[in-house]
Amino acid sequence: MDALSGVGIIATLTVQIHDKVAPLYIVLDSELIQTLVSELELTANPELAGEFCQALHTTPVKLDVQLSKNVMPLTQVLTLKPDDILPIELLNHAPVKIGKQTLFTGRVAEQDGQLVLILNEDKENHR
């Protein structure tokens, strides 16, 4: 199923009939949602909006940062064993992602004897 842009709802149901199993996707894109709201003359529930915003702001997310990349032949990978040391080269622009979505990039630096990630100014370009 192709990714959609904008705000919407995608529900995935698994349907099983005897030994046949198939996914059923229900897609409500922003235009369809707006049409339903208009046609049904729905009004916003401010209490629900506040609860939703609170839940959204407190939802934990996993940030992934790729600090290094190493390319080596498969024969060398197959010979790796515990306690082997791989030389690494820190990336100049480390991508910071949630899932597959890049939020911004950073650069690795040392601060008080510890490696840190300094976020680059290009943060807004990735949203």
Disulfide bonds with the S-S distance in Angstrom:
none
